[in-house]
Amino acid sequence: MKADIHPKYQEVVFQDVSCDFAFLTRSTLTSKETIKWEDGNEYPLIKVEISSQSHPFYTGKQKIVDTSGRVDRFRKRYAK
């Protein structure tokens, strides 16, 4: 294997800004923002819009969208 081709992993905190959920994991991403974690150490903070705590598939609050009206309107508009 070639030396020094793999990215460096470090511990980071991902924070879901929609529900204020955070978790500590390892990643190749980094950030200038930091957060003090439960163990007293500071880690880089990466903010995300959605996580398993707020995603409709995992929370069971999935919306069912009726697209039949949209498809019919599209076909009607562009039918020749």
ZAMARGU-4260 file (C-alpha; in steps of 0.2 Angstrom, whole numbers, plus 5000, padded with zeros to 4 digits):
<rodrens>
0) 5000/5000/5000 | 5005/5018/4997 | 5010/5028/5012 | 5000/5044/5017 | 4986/5042/5004
5) 4972/5040/5017 | 4964/5054/5025 | 4966/5058/5043 | 4952/5054/5055 | 4948/5064/5070
10) 4934/5065/5083 | 4921/5078/5078 | 4903/5082/5085 | 4889/5083/5072 | 4874/5094/5078
15) 4857/5093/5070 | 4851/5111/5070 | 4833/5107/5068 | 4831/5097/5084 | 4847/5102/5094
20) 4853/5084/5094 | 4872/5081/5094 | 4883/5065/5093 | 4902/5062/5094 | 4910/5052/5080
25) 4925/5051/5069 | 4926/5059/5053 | 4938/5067/5040 | 4928/5083/5040 | 4934/5097/5051
30) 4928/5114/5056 | 4934/5130/5064 | 4919/5130/5076 | 4921/5120/5092 | 4910/5113/5106
35) 4913/5107/5123 | 4907/5089/5124 | 4900/5080/5139 | 4918/5072/5143 | 4925/5090/5145
40) 4935/5090/5129 | 4933/5102/5115 | 4929/5095/5097 | 4926/5102/5080 | 4908/5106/5077
45) 4899/5102/5061 | 4881/5108/5059 | 4869/5097/5049 | 4851/5101/5043 | 4844/5084/5046
50) 4849/5068/5055 | 4841/5052/5061 | 4833/5062/5075 | 4824/5073/5063 | 4822/5063/5047
55) 4804/5058/5043 | 4809/5040/5038 | 4817/5037/5056 | 4804/5047/5066 | 4789/5039/5058
60) 4781/5056/5053 | 4783/5053/5035 | 4772/5063/5023 | 4763/5055/5009 | 4762/5067/4994
65) 4749/5064/4981 | 4757/5067/4965 | 4743/5061/4953 | 4736/5079/4952 | 4753/5085/4947
70) 4756/5072/4934 | 4739/5075/4926 | 4742/5094/4925 | 4760/5091/4917 | 4753/5079/4904
75) 4738/5091/4901 | 4750/5106/4899 | 4763/5098/4888 | 4752/5086/4878 | 4751/5088/4859
</rodrens>
